[in-house]
Amino acid sequence: MHILKYPEICYGPVPDGERAEKELADHPLLHTTKGAMDYLDLHLNRIADLVPKLMDKSWSFWSILQRAKAKKSFINTTLALRIIAVWHQDNQELLAGMADRVEEMYLADPQGVLARHYHYVAFMLRKIGKIDQGQDF
């Protein structure tokens, strides 16, 4: 799957602040630090649940449909996480905490299927927050 191999290509440029304001206007819970961290946990759990569906090699109609839905969900949850990160771009402490949480997931399984995705998300969070990369993992 291309979204697992090349995450930096699939999602395009990081959204701007205006789009983040528009998208999150109706979601005041995500404006808070706790809401952003809760969404990060939701994102990490959701993508872990979607991996078996994405890795399914069956060519039956239902498997193809399930893979397409999983791919769409995977992309949408990652895009939403990026928009939340842009909303909180002035809160370096929050973005550093989010990046550290993702790095923990990466370090738990550096050769896993989601390793590239974790690496991309941690890099993106640090880039949005203008935070030093620290260790090169």
Order of alpha helices (4+ residues) and beta strands (2+ residues): alpha-alpha-alpha-alpha-alpha-alpha-alpha
